[in-house]
């Protein structure tokens, strides 16, 4: 009995073994609660991080997905002519944009949008598939066109209100007005020069859109209202401008010219009534305009003026007293200087000529003799005083300087070429201002295109008074006017005569320098610049044709002056004025 007990092994209960391995129920419960508490603590910690530390970042992220800030363009001010007729104005339009992330079928939508807006489908597709959440598809879309596209409810396509620049008269004064870009910035002309006044102040809007990119009317909308721009009132008269453009286009065609320029000025105020160059362009169709058409060549291009420059030497001689009206000069057919021979266009024997004869019959030899009597320094000083060595300062961008060498750089030929308008280059406006100075009694007045600005509240602000300076005495200016009237009545400018009115003016026929700069070729610039009525000037008109086959200013340009002046006199209800007395003369006209 005893041995069996000693040799028998004692087995352990299975239940007792499991209890030892798993621990007591209390311990397991504590562990579970500890794990749960640790998990909840992590969750609460994460919530705290999300809702406290990172809250602003996630709020901004969510906001960026549906809210954006856009600029609200201001309504650009109108440009009006002197009588209040609108030449440029802004009309309501819509900008079409896309949220590429919301576009469903980019290819189909691109084709639809391109067809409605007359765009290239490839360009539209590229924008619809571009990264980001906002891209413009088209700007300044007409309301009718945009409304048709809106009705399609294309996913990811939205619309914003803006304005579009329109020019009601198409190409009328387009080179003066300039154009505006899609963002409302002036790109040229007065639109550029007065961009700050016209543009106004843009506003700001924060808008909310739905998942399809469409604006939510009840969404966030915090805005700063835009301030409209000022209106610009020009000196331009649309009727005279229209006639000047039509007459110039006709003259270019009739004379088979390359182009031309016409300027109409009120000599007593410096106001530009018309300014145009040919060819021109339609400001509403900028895509088809060339750089040559857009250029306002009256102020941005220079040319050799030819014989219209002779009045400066004549006026200077009278003002300085080196010659008198009655004095006669012995004028030969040709004049030689440093191996170069200068001739009068019309063959004549050696004869006596007064200043009036030299102007009326456009004697090159006579003008050279008059200038040489002044001397280099004095003659150059009058070129300066008449404004040929500096810009006019007109309120227009891109005006260029004349090209005249300083007197200390002149050579032996300078006093032969410059008096007859060769070897120098000026803008058409600079040359027109020479004649405006004579017409204004010897007083130069700065030309300008803008009369006043009108603020959105209706307050009118006239532009500062034009700068003036005395160039020659009224007596000298009156004597030169007599010579110019004589040139039209019996001299080279007879084609500029107007029935019932007296005209004073001068023809110019200038050889053009070859394209390679090596001397003169066989092409010309023909011009006539003058004023009317001669004894009480109301208008100064410069008529210039580039490379007319008819060559001469008296043939090509004088009739252009006559057509524009005849209309302008009627338009302005200008009464006739008495004729000027003829200046002393020795040469009897044929």
NUKOL-248461 format. One line per field, with one value per residue (C-alpha): residue in three letters; chain; x, y, z. Coordinates in Angstrom, 3 decimals, always signed. Example, Ala and Ser with C-alpha at 12.3 -4.5 7.8 and 13.67 -1.06 7.14 Angstrom:
REM residues 2
residu: c(ALA/SER) .
chaine: c(A/A) .
east: c(+12.300/+13.670) .
north: c(-4.500/-1.060) .
up: c(+7.800/+7.140) .
END
This chain:
REM residues 590
residu: c(UNK/UNK/UNK/UNK/UNK/UNK/UNK/UNK/UNK/UNK/UNK/UNK/UNK/UNK/UNK/UNK/UNK/UNK/UNK/UNK/UNK/UNK/UNK/UNK/UNK/UNK/UNK/UNK/UNK/UNK/UNK/UNK/UNK/UNK/UNK/UNK/UNK/UNK/UNK/UNK/UNK/UNK/UNK/UNK/UNK/UNK/UNK/UNK/UNK/UNK/UNK/UNK/UNK/UNK/UNK/UNK/UNK/UNK/UNK/UNK/UNK/UNK/UNK/UNK/UNK/UNK/UNK/UNK/UNK/UNK/UNK/UNK/UNK/UNK/UNK/UNK/UNK/UNK/UNK/UNK/UNK/UNK/UNK/UNK/UNK/UNK/UNK/UNK/UNK/UNK/UNK/UNK/UNK/UNK/UNK/UNK/UNK/UNK/UNK/UNK/UNK/UNK/UNK/UNK/UNK/UNK/UNK/UNK/UNK/UNK/UNK/UNK/UNK/UNK/UNK/UNK/UNK/UNK/UNK/UNK/UNK/UNK/UNK/UNK/UNK/UNK/UNK/UNK/UNK/UNK/UNK/UNK/UNK/UNK/UNK/UNK/UNK/UNK/UNK/UNK/UNK/UNK/UNK/UNK/UNK/UNK/UNK/UNK/UNK/UNK/UNK/UNK/UNK/UNK/UNK/UNK/UNK/UNK/UNK/UNK/UNK/UNK/UNK/UNK/UNK/UNK/UNK/UNK/UNK/UNK/UNK/UNK/UNK/UNK/UNK/UNK/UNK/UNK/UNK/UNK/UNK/UNK/UNK/UNK/UNK/UNK/UNK/UNK/UNK/UNK/UNK/UNK/UNK/UNK/UNK/UNK/UNK/UNK/UNK/UNK/UNK/UNK/UNK/UNK/UNK/UNK/UNK/UNK/UNK/UNK/UNK/UNK/UNK/UNK/UNK/UNK/UNK/UNK/UNK/UNK/UNK/UNK/UNK/UNK/UNK/UNK/UNK/UNK/UNK/UNK/UNK/UNK/UNK/UNK/UNK/UNK/UNK/UNK/UNK/UNK/UNK/UNK/UNK/UNK/UNK/UNK/UNK/UNK/UNK/UNK/UNK/UNK/UNK/UNK/UNK/UNK/UNK/UNK/UNK/UNK/UNK/UNK/UNK/UNK/UNK/UNK/UNK/UNK/UNK/UNK/UNK/UNK/UNK/UNK/UNK/UNK/UNK/UNK/UNK/UNK/UNK/UNK/UNK/UNK/UNK/UNK/UNK/UNK/UNK/UNK/UNK/UNK/UNK/UNK/UNK/UNK/UNK/UNK/UNK/UNK/UNK/UNK/UNK/UNK/UNK/UNK/UNK/UNK/UNK/UNK/UNK/UNK/UNK/UNK/UNK/UNK/UNK/UNK/UNK/UNK/UNK/UNK/UNK/UNK/UNK/UNK/UNK/UNK/UNK/UNK/UNK/UNK/UNK/UNK/UNK/UNK/UNK/UNK/UNK/UNK/UNK/UNK/UNK/UNK/UNK/UNK/UNK/UNK/UNK/UNK/UNK/UNK/UNK/UNK/UNK/UNK/UNK/UNK/UNK/UNK/UNK/UNK/UNK/UNK/UNK/UNK/UNK/UNK/UNK/UNK/UNK/UNK/UNK/UNK/UNK/UNK/UNK/UNK/UNK/UNK/UNK/UNK/UNK/UNK/UNK/UNK/UNK/UNK/UNK/UNK/UNK/UNK/UNK/UNK/UNK/UNK/UNK/UNK/UNK/UNK/UNK/UNK/UNK/UNK/UNK/UNK/UNK/UNK/UNK/UNK/UNK/UNK/UNK/UNK/UNK/UNK/UNK/UNK/UNK/UNK/UNK/UNK/UNK/UNK/UNK/UNK/UNK/UNK/UNK/UNK/UNK/UNK/UNK/UNK/UNK/UNK/UNK/UNK/UNK/UNK/UNK/UNK/UNK/UNK/UNK/UNK/UNK/UNK/UNK/UNK/UNK/UNK/UNK/UNK/UNK/UNK/UNK/UNK/UNK/UNK/UNK/UNK/UNK/UNK/UNK/UNK/UNK/UNK/UNK/UNK/UNK/UNK/UNK/UNK/UNK/UNK/UNK/UNK/UNK/UNK/UNK/UNK/UNK/UNK/UNK/UNK/UNK/UNK/UNK/UNK/UNK/UNK/UNK/UNK/UNK/UNK/UNK/UNK/UNK/UNK/UNK/UNK/UNK/UNK/UNK/UNK/UNK/UNK/UNK/UNK/UNK/UNK/UNK/UNK/UNK/UNK/UNK/UNK/UNK/UNK/UNK/UNK/UNK/UNK/UNK/UNK/UNK/UNK/UNK/UNK/UNK/UNK/UNK/UNK/UNK/UNK/UNK/UNK/UNK/UNK/UNK/UNK/UNK/UNK/UNK/UNK/UNK/UNK/UNK/UNK/UNK/UNK/UNK/UNK/UNK/UNK/UNK/UNK/UNK/UNK/UNK/UNK/UNK/UNK/UNK/UNK/UNK/UNK/UNK/UNK/UNK/UNK/UNK/UNK/UNK/UNK/UNK/UNK/UNK/UNK/UNK/UNK/UNK/UNK/UNK/UNK/UNK/UNK/UNK/UNK) .
chaine: c(A/A/A/A/A/A/A/A/A/A/A/A/A/A/A/A/A/A/A/A/A/A/A/A/A/A/A/A/A/A/A/A/A/A/A/A/A/A/A/A/A/A/A/A/A/A/A/A/A/A/A/A/A/A/A/A/A/A/A/A/A/A/A/A/A/A/A/A/A/A/A/A/A/A/A/A/A/A/A/A/A/A/A/A/A/A/A/A/A/A/A/A/A/A/A/A/A/A/A/A/A/A/A/A/A/A/A/A/A/A/A/A/A/A/A/A/A/A/A/A/A/A/A/A/A/A/A/A/A/A/A/A/A/A/A/A/A/A/A/A/A/A/A/A/A/A/A/A/A/A/A/A/A/A/A/A/A/A/A/A/A/A/A/A/A/A/A/A/A/A/A/A/A/A/A/A/A/A/A/A/A/A/A/A/A/A/A/A/A/A/A/A/A/A/A/A/A/A/A/A/A/A/A/A/A/A/A/A/A/A/A/A/A/A/A/A/A/A/A/A/A/A/A/A/A/A/A/A/A/A/A/A/A/A/A/A/A/A/A/A/A/A/A/A/A/A/A/A/A/A/A/A/A/A/A/A/A/A/A/A/A/A/A/A/A/A/A/A/A/A/A/A/A/A/A/A/A/A/A/A/A/A/A/A/A/A/A/A/A/A/A/A/A/A/A/A/A/A/A/A/A/A/A/A/A/A/A/A/A/A/A/A/A/A/A/A/A/A/A/A/A/A/A/A/A/A/A/A/A/A/A/A/A/A/A/A/A/A/A/A/A/A/A/A/A/A/A/A/A/A/A/A/A/A/A/A/A/A/A/A/A/A/A/A/A/A/A/A/A/A/A/A/A/A/A/A/A/A/A/A/A/A/A/A/A/A/A/A/A/A/A/A/A/A/A/A/A/A/A/A/A/A/A/A/A/A/A/A/A/A/A/A/A/A/A/A/A/A/A/A/A/A/A/A/A/A/A/A/A/A/A/A/A/A/A/A/A/A/A/A/A/A/A/A/A/A/A/A/A/A/A/A/A/A/A/A/A/A/A/A/A/A/A/A/A/A/A/A/A/A/A/A/A/A/A/A/A/A/A/A/A/A/A/A/A/A/A/A/A/A/A/A/A/A/A/A/A/A/A/A/A/A/A/A/A/A/A/A/A/A/A/A/A/A/A/A/A/A/A/A/A/A/A/A/A/A/A/A/A/A/A/A/A/A/A/A/A/A/A/A/A/A/A/A/A/A/A/A/A/A/A/A/A/A/A/A/A/A/A/A/A/A/A/A/A/A/A/A/A/A/A/A/A/A/A/A/A/A/A/A/A/A/A/A/A/A/A/A/A/A) .
east: c(+0.000/+2.741/+4.892/+2.122/+1.601/+5.225/+5.511/+2.346/+2.669/+0.069/-1.680/-2.621/-6.119/-6.419/-8.651/-6.080/-3.424/-5.506/-6.214/-2.541/-1.777/-4.560/-4.504/-7.469/-10.600/-9.878/-6.455/-7.803/-10.477/-7.945/-5.776/-8.735/-9.748/-6.169/-5.979/-9.332/-8.312/-5.066/-6.961/-9.483/-6.686/-5.054/-8.335/-8.974/-5.407/-5.863/-9.175/-7.541/-4.765/-7.295/-9.746/-7.315/-3.820/-4.616/-8.116/-7.167/-5.168/-8.007/-10.529/-8.412/-8.056/-11.804/-12.387/-9.945/-11.867/-15.059/-14.141/-11.861/-11.091/-11.642/-10.979/-14.057/-12.991/-14.113/-16.187/-13.741/-14.550/-15.908/-13.962/-16.110/-15.553/-15.796/-19.595/-20.198/-20.390/-19.031/-15.894/-15.046/-17.148/-17.406/-20.435/-21.495/-19.909/-19.032/-15.781/-15.998/-13.823/-13.303/-12.549/-10.661/-11.053/-14.833/-14.877/-16.462/-15.815/-13.063/-13.085/-16.834/-16.954/-14.000/-15.782/-18.988/-17.285/-15.060/-18.072/-20.069/-17.190/-15.405/-12.236/-9.852/-11.004/-7.409/-6.728/-9.898/-9.124/-5.653/-7.159/-9.872/-7.220/-4.731/-3.843/-5.488/-9.028/-9.382/-8.513/-10.041/-11.428/-12.567/-12.861/-15.323/-17.900/-21.135/-24.122/-26.140/-23.335/-22.494/-26.144/-26.425/-23.393/-24.708/-27.890/-25.862/-24.916/-21.561/-19.822/-16.896/-17.734/-18.537/-19.127/-18.049/-19.430/-17.038/-17.052/-15.844/-14.411/-16.277/-15.581/-18.958/-17.439/-14.992/-11.887/-12.822/-9.814/-8.650/-4.954/-5.658/-7.872/-5.661/-6.927/-7.503/-6.312/-8.480/-7.629/-8.725/-5.262/-4.545/-2.245/-1.783/-2.989/-5.087/-6.270/-2.665/-1.826/-4.872/-5.152/-5.029/-7.901/-10.011/-9.439/-10.899/-10.286/-10.947/-13.009/-12.645/-15.044/-14.792/-17.165/-18.240/-18.903/-20.591/-18.861/-19.508/-17.695/-20.874/-21.253/-23.533/-25.774/-26.148/-22.488/-19.804/-19.636/-17.490/-16.839/-15.138/-17.143/-15.165/-14.922/-15.742/-13.159/-13.333/-14.705/-12.346/-13.585/-11.427/-10.814/-11.626/-14.697/-16.057/-17.537/-14.252/-12.341/-14.576/-14.176/-10.404/-10.166/-12.410/-10.582/-7.182/-8.179/-9.484/-6.328/-4.110/-6.036/-6.160/-2.444/-1.474/+0.363/+1.786/-0.009/-0.576/-1.438/-3.906/-3.946/-6.513/-5.678/-7.387/-4.412/-5.809/-6.233/-3.897/-6.837/-6.552/-9.846/-8.774/-5.707/-5.433/-2.991/-3.589/-3.806/-5.961/-7.660/-10.897/-10.336/-13.009/-10.989/-7.509/-6.645/-6.497/-4.670/-1.027/+1.569/+1.671/-2.077/-2.073/+0.697/-0.314/+2.274/+1.417/+3.481/+5.460/+7.095/+9.429/+9.928/+11.959/+9.555/+10.903/+9.765/+7.205/+10.263/+11.160/+8.834/+11.226/+14.124/+11.809/+10.206/+13.637/+14.989/+12.081/+12.283/+16.043/+15.874/+18.371/+15.845/+12.741/+9.568/+10.557/+14.120/+14.981/+17.486/+19.286/+18.238/+19.827/+18.451/+21.095/+23.320/+26.509/+27.807/+30.709/+30.347/+26.560/+24.204/+20.801/+18.250/+14.848/+12.210/+10.842/+13.393/+13.903/+16.589/+18.466/+15.910/+15.077/+12.877/+11.345/+10.666/+7.092/+8.294/+10.632/+7.747/+5.100/+7.199/+9.086/+12.572/+15.219/+18.044/+16.286/+15.572/+19.228/+20.337/+17.903/+19.189/+22.846/+22.167/+21.120/+24.135/+24.248/+23.641/+20.736/+18.999/+19.348/+17.892/+14.718/+14.474/+14.481/+11.972/+9.524/+9.807/+11.607/+14.372/+12.084/+8.834/+5.607/+4.615/+1.210/-0.744/-0.116/+2.345/+5.194/+5.902/+9.373/+11.926/+12.767/+16.137/+18.253/+21.955/+23.163/+24.570/+28.121/+27.852/+26.733/+28.876/+29.292/+26.115/+23.852/+22.988/+22.006/+19.924/+18.164/+16.529/+14.787/+13.756/+16.378/+18.878/+16.441/+13.427/+10.383/+7.002/+3.956/+2.696/+5.904/+5.614/+1.921/+2.763/+5.108/+2.133/-0.133/+2.378/+2.213/-1.594/-1.676/+0.187/+3.648/+2.643/+3.399/+0.786/+1.145/-1.153/-3.443/-6.102/-7.985/-10.199/-11.360/-12.105/-15.431/-15.492/-18.191/-19.991/-20.189/-17.452/-15.659/-11.908/-10.474/-6.939/-4.218/-3.877/-1.665/+1.884/+2.676/+5.713/+6.397/+8.341/+8.120/+6.272/+2.697/+3.984/+6.373/+3.698/+1.292/+3.860/+4.554/+0.812/+0.608/+3.322/+1.552/-1.728/+0.129/+1.531/-2.016/-3.480/-0.765/+1.970/+2.417/-0.569/-3.393/-5.113/-5.802/-8.085/-11.581/-14.475/-15.502/-12.467/-8.847/-6.244/-2.614/-0.225/+2.813/+3.509/+6.275/+7.859/+10.613/+12.782/+12.917/+16.181/+16.856/+16.147/+19.875/+20.496/+22.721/+21.389/+17.991/+15.928/+13.043/+10.266/+8.762/+6.664/+4.156/+2.599/+0.537/+0.261/-1.800/-4.564/-7.888/-9.382/-6.021/-6.716/-8.572/-7.317/-9.730/-8.068/-4.565/-4.422/-1.457/-2.060/+0.798/+1.008/+3.756/+5.133/+2.372/+3.010/+2.008/+5.008/+4.340/+2.682/+0.712/-0.773/-1.161/-1.609/-3.156/-6.480/-6.574/-6.180/-8.926/-11.432/-10.839/-10.787/-13.980/-15.891/-14.394/-15.231/-18.851/-18.942/-17.658/-19.862/-16.779/-17.591/-15.451/-12.788/-11.291/-8.299/-4.773/-2.901/-0.372/+3.221/+5.690/+6.739/+8.965/+8.113/+4.876/+2.968/+2.284) .
north: c(+0.000/+2.295/+1.393/+2.011/+5.468/+6.130/+4.990/+6.517/+9.991/+12.730/+14.255/+17.961/+19.119/+20.679/+23.412/+24.344/+24.666/+27.028/+29.259/+29.659/+30.440/+33.040/+34.735/+35.696/+37.303/+40.517/+40.825/+40.242/+42.850/+45.379/+44.733/+45.130/+48.362/+49.631/+48.863/+50.515/+53.567/+53.797/+53.587/+56.199/+58.427/+58.180/+58.983/+61.954/+63.141/+62.892/+64.747/+67.460/+67.761/+67.918/+70.263/+72.521/+72.520/+71.615/+73.057/+76.177/+74.189/+71.775/+74.585/+76.392/+73.179/+72.634/+76.284/+76.204/+73.331/+75.380/+79.029/+81.349/+85.017/+86.819/+90.347/+92.307/+94.634/+98.235/+99.646/+101.448/+105.046/+106.080/+108.024/+110.741/+113.168/+116.931/+116.755/+113.847/+111.062/+107.770/+106.568/+103.846/+102.339/+99.229/+96.919/+94.031/+90.684/+87.381/+85.565/+81.808/+79.714/+76.080/+74.054/+71.182/+68.955/+69.018/+68.435/+65.065/+64.623/+67.018/+66.070/+66.482/+69.691/+71.130/+70.571/+72.143/+75.177/+75.720/+75.670/+78.126/+80.549/+80.108/+78.832/+76.061/+72.829/+71.726/+74.887/+74.439/+70.762/+71.657/+74.029/+71.581/+68.971/+71.296/+71.002/+73.305/+74.376/+77.565/+78.618/+81.173/+79.828/+83.133/+86.756/+89.438/+87.040/+88.678/+88.062/+86.305/+83.919/+83.246/+82.628/+79.934/+78.210/+78.591/+76.783/+73.654/+73.248/+71.728/+70.256/+72.336/+75.373/+78.681/+82.310/+85.626/+89.075/+91.560/+94.142/+94.290/+97.286/+98.304/+100.960/+101.875/+103.542/+100.770/+102.308/+105.928/+107.498/+104.002/+104.973/+107.814/+105.816/+102.721/+99.418/+97.578/+94.083/+91.281/+92.302/+95.888/+97.421/+100.018/+98.694/+101.790/+105.260/+107.252/+104.000/+103.610/+107.266/+107.767/+104.200/+105.194/+107.648/+105.356/+102.107/+103.021/+100.793/+97.051/+95.379/+92.000/+89.103/+85.796/+83.288/+79.694/+77.051/+73.670/+70.383/+71.156/+74.457/+76.555/+79.568/+79.120/+82.194/+81.756/+80.919/+83.047/+86.432/+89.095/+91.914/+95.262/+97.156/+98.444/+102.167/+103.123/+104.945/+108.519/+109.473/+111.133/+113.988/+114.484/+117.458/+115.218/+116.064/+112.774/+114.321/+115.976/+112.835/+110.702/+113.045/+113.205/+109.405/+109.053/+111.771/+110.315/+106.808/+108.187/+110.248/+107.226/+105.186/+107.930/+108.673/+105.004/+106.002/+103.763/+105.621/+109.039/+111.253/+114.053/+116.348/+119.067/+121.605/+124.625/+127.027/+129.280/+126.489/+123.699/+121.280/+118.391/+118.132/+115.141/+112.930/+109.888/+107.784/+105.313/+102.347/+102.134/+99.305/+98.363/+98.557/+95.864/+93.380/+93.680/+90.104/+91.105/+94.436/+94.881/+96.955/+99.358/+99.911/+100.501/+103.113/+106.762/+107.949/+111.596/+111.427/+108.166/+108.405/+110.958/+112.042/+114.594/+117.534/+119.092/+122.564/+123.071/+123.738/+126.884/+129.084/+128.830/+130.495/+133.164/+133.899/+134.027/+136.464/+138.843/+138.525/+139.088/+141.884/+140.317/+140.788/+142.910/+142.194/+144.518/+143.312/+141.394/+138.588/+137.500/+133.865/+131.559/+128.285/+126.245/+126.576/+124.583/+123.738/+121.376/+119.579/+119.199/+121.097/+122.228/+123.268/+124.848/+122.417/+124.873/+126.014/+129.769/+132.245/+134.167/+136.570/+138.847/+137.349/+138.719/+136.529/+136.253/+134.911/+132.406/+130.995/+131.151/+129.441/+127.233/+128.240/+125.968/+128.277/+131.296/+129.513/+128.469/+132.072/+133.313/+130.798/+131.536/+135.186/+134.213/+132.076/+128.600/+129.523/+131.875/+129.570/+126.626/+128.701/+129.189/+125.487/+125.103/+127.885/+126.456/+123.100/+120.883/+119.843/+118.595/+116.726/+118.698/+117.152/+116.073/+113.885/+110.723/+107.874/+107.053/+110.512/+110.611/+113.374/+115.043/+114.141/+117.276/+117.291/+119.904/+122.913/+122.115/+118.887/+120.536/+120.181/+122.362/+121.000/+121.515/+125.119/+123.997/+120.918/+121.856/+125.108/+123.142/+120.315/+117.692/+116.104/+116.416/+114.376/+115.533/+114.157/+115.351/+116.947/+118.931/+120.335/+121.087/+123.024/+125.299/+126.436/+126.583/+128.995/+131.269/+131.043/+131.906/+135.168/+133.774/+132.082/+128.356/+126.458/+122.865/+120.477/+118.218/+115.555/+115.665/+118.527/+117.236/+114.240/+113.487/+111.594/+108.992/+111.568/+113.955/+116.320/+117.799/+118.409/+120.374/+119.447/+121.973/+124.912/+124.243/+125.550/+128.479/+130.434/+133.350/+132.271/+135.301/+138.585/+138.946/+141.266/+138.620/+135.926/+138.177/+138.787/+135.062/+134.413/+136.838/+134.916/+131.606/+133.007/+134.253/+130.730/+129.353/+132.086/+132.112/+129.659/+125.933/+125.512/+126.536/+123.145/+123.921/+126.870/+126.816/+128.692/+131.579/+131.262/+132.340/+129.698/+130.143/+127.234/+125.605/+122.547/+120.080/+117.416/+115.567/+112.804/+109.727/+108.241/+104.792/+101.803/+101.146/+104.749/+105.443/+108.693/+109.457/+107.208/+107.832/+107.883/+110.993/+112.300/+114.862/+117.328/+120.461/+122.244/+125.375/+127.250/+128.883/+131.459/+133.047/+136.332/+134.780/+131.182/+128.655/+125.500/+124.259/+121.118/+118.949/+116.622/+114.185/+111.302/+108.702/+107.619/+108.856/+108.163/+111.788/+112.878/+116.613/+118.118/+120.556/+117.689/+114.923/+116.597/+120.025/+118.525/+116.382/+119.518/+121.207/+118.393/+118.137/+121.923/+122.486/+120.051/+121.288/+124.924/+123.965/+121.721/+124.495/+127.165/+129.248/+132.550/+133.774/+136.367/+139.171/+138.298/+139.088/+141.695/+140.312/+140.578/+142.516/+140.380/+140.696/+137.509/+137.640/+134.348/+132.700) .
up: c(+0.000/+0.936/-2.058/-4.536/-3.253/-3.495/-7.084/-8.384/-10.123/-9.407/-12.440/-12.552/-13.428/-16.963/-15.641/-13.068/-15.768/-17.908/-14.951/-14.300/-17.974/-18.604/-15.338/-13.273/-14.840/-12.975/-14.491/-17.990/-17.517/-16.322/-19.377/-21.696/-20.037/-20.241/-23.966/-24.556/-22.587/-24.541/-27.854/-26.804/-25.622/-29.052/-30.747/-28.492/-29.020/-32.774/-32.569/-30.544/-33.129/-35.986/-34.324/-32.529/-33.928/-37.574/-37.732/-39.675/-42.240/-42.972/-43.029/-45.618/-47.626/-47.688/-48.484/-51.372/-52.938/-53.264/-52.665/-54.645/-54.869/-58.162/-59.350/-60.352/-63.191/-63.050/-65.888/-68.145/-68.902/-72.295/-74.899/-76.468/-79.299/-78.729/-79.226/-76.845/-79.412/-78.068/-79.827/-77.295/-74.524/-72.389/-72.636/-70.371/-71.215/-69.584/-69.042/-69.576/-67.268/-66.428/-63.315/-64.992/-61.939/-62.444/-66.189/-67.031/-70.765/-71.810/-75.486/-75.975/-73.963/-75.883/-79.185/-77.931/-76.400/-79.432/-81.749/-79.625/-78.993/-82.335/-80.740/-81.674/-80.043/-79.433/-77.430/-75.387/-74.748/-73.484/-70.952/-69.873/-69.123/-67.465/-63.760/-61.266/-60.522/-62.584/-66.136/-68.475/-71.732/-73.232/-72.165/-73.156/-74.604/-75.725/-73.486/-76.185/-77.066/-73.429/-72.540/-75.187/-73.737/-70.188/-71.175/-71.931/-68.230/-69.036/-65.951/-64.731/-66.905/-65.208/-66.057/-64.552/-65.266/-66.873/-69.664/-73.243/-75.085/-78.212/-80.820/-82.358/-85.419/-86.300/-87.845/-87.102/-85.366/-84.414/-84.564/-82.136/-79.789/-79.586/-78.202/-74.926/-73.967/-72.553/-68.998/-69.634/-69.943/-72.610/-75.319/-77.446/-78.340/-75.896/-74.305/-73.142/-72.486/-70.247/-68.999/-65.318/-65.703/-67.884/-65.979/-62.598/-59.564/-59.730/-57.017/-55.280/-54.778/-52.896/-54.485/-53.704/-56.347/-56.374/-57.321/-60.984/-60.734/-60.951/-58.679/-55.682/-55.432/-51.655/-51.201/-49.661/-51.394/-49.807/-52.250/-52.588/-55.234/-58.247/-59.004/-62.585/-64.686/-65.913/-69.320/-71.785/-73.986/-77.062/-79.319/-82.315/-84.394/-85.730/-88.868/-89.849/-88.871/-91.077/-94.030/-93.561/-93.582/-96.629/-98.555/-97.681/-98.767/-102.053/-102.645/-101.969/-104.528/-107.150/-106.871/-106.429/-103.272/-100.576/-97.790/-96.333/-93.375/-92.719/-89.684/-88.963/-86.225/-84.706/-84.699/-81.978/-79.393/-80.501/-80.594/-83.036/-84.935/-87.010/-87.281/-89.493/-91.479/-94.271/-94.099/-90.987/-89.052/-87.323/-83.566/-83.051/-85.127/-83.701/-84.649/-88.310/-87.826/-88.782/-86.980/-89.925/-89.741/-85.995/-86.082/-85.739/-88.222/-87.659/-84.462/-84.612/-88.064/-89.591/-93.187/-95.109/-95.485/-98.665/-99.746/-96.972/-94.796/-96.783/-94.712/-91.749/-93.555/-94.978/-91.582/-89.914/-92.527/-91.964/-88.181/-88.135/-90.692/-93.079/-95.891/-96.435/-98.338/-101.168/-101.498/-104.663/-104.867/-107.995/-108.352/-110.886/-112.170/-110.293/-107.254/-106.687/-103.233/-102.486/-105.766/-105.523/-107.793/-106.525/-109.127/-109.231/-110.450/-112.986/-115.542/-115.600/-116.560/-113.901/-112.488/-109.628/-106.923/-103.741/-100.733/-101.972/-105.304/-103.656/-101.618/-104.338/-106.983/-104.510/-105.565/-104.084/-105.081/-103.592/-100.276/-99.993/-100.526/-97.872/-95.320/-96.070/-95.385/-91.862/-91.042/-89.516/-85.867/-86.509/-88.962/-86.553/-83.738/-85.799/-86.504/-82.729/-82.119/-84.648/-82.870/-85.370/-82.973/-80.187/-79.670/-79.631/-76.299/-77.586/-75.147/-77.120/-76.450/-78.769/-80.203/-81.731/-82.066/-85.326/-86.820/-87.164/-86.378/-83.866/-85.637/-84.522/-86.540/-89.763/-92.864/-95.914/-97.518/-94.507/-95.366/-98.846/-97.973/-94.727/-95.952/-98.717/-96.380/-97.196/-94.840/-91.932/-90.846/-88.914/-87.960/-89.900/-86.675/-86.173/-89.689/-89.280/-86.125/-88.110/-90.178/-87.131/-85.600/-88.658/-88.665/-84.954/-85.413/-84.664/-81.397/-81.071/-79.074/-77.930/-79.800/-77.791/-78.284/-74.966/-73.787/-70.400/-68.215/-66.525/-63.239/-62.459/-60.293/-63.268/-62.135/-65.155/-65.136/-68.078/-69.074/-68.167/-70.518/-73.540/-73.394/-75.687/-76.820/-79.100/-82.208/-84.495/-84.266/-85.438/-88.159/-89.481/-89.311/-91.222/-93.961/-94.331/-94.500/-97.418/-99.230/-98.589/-99.880/-102.969/-103.456/-103.595/-105.791/-108.486/-107.463/-106.974/-104.631/-106.935/-106.672/-102.990/-103.770/-102.253/-103.802/-101.546/-99.261/-99.401/-98.682/-97.599/-97.921/-99.431/-101.520/-100.818/-103.018/-101.194/-102.592/-100.386/-99.255/-100.671/-98.451/-98.146/-97.068/-100.085/-101.521/-102.964/-105.184/-107.529/-104.914/-103.336/-100.465/-101.724/-99.301/-98.969/-95.624/-95.237/-93.459/-94.231/-94.228/-94.948/-93.139/-90.184/-89.878/-88.411/-89.716/-90.374/-92.483/-93.367/-96.319/-97.005/-99.478/-99.423/-102.803/-105.101/-108.769/-109.460/-107.347/-106.896/-103.846/-105.978/-107.986/-105.402/-102.005/-102.705/-103.905/-100.746/-98.640/-100.643/-100.088/-96.343/-95.831/-97.817/-95.636/-92.354/-93.117/-93.714/-90.671/-88.398/-90.027/-90.719/-92.435/-95.327/-94.563/-96.690/-98.870/-97.771/-99.801/-102.221/-101.075/-103.239/-106.168/-109.198/-111.075/-113.006/-113.078/-116.401) .
END
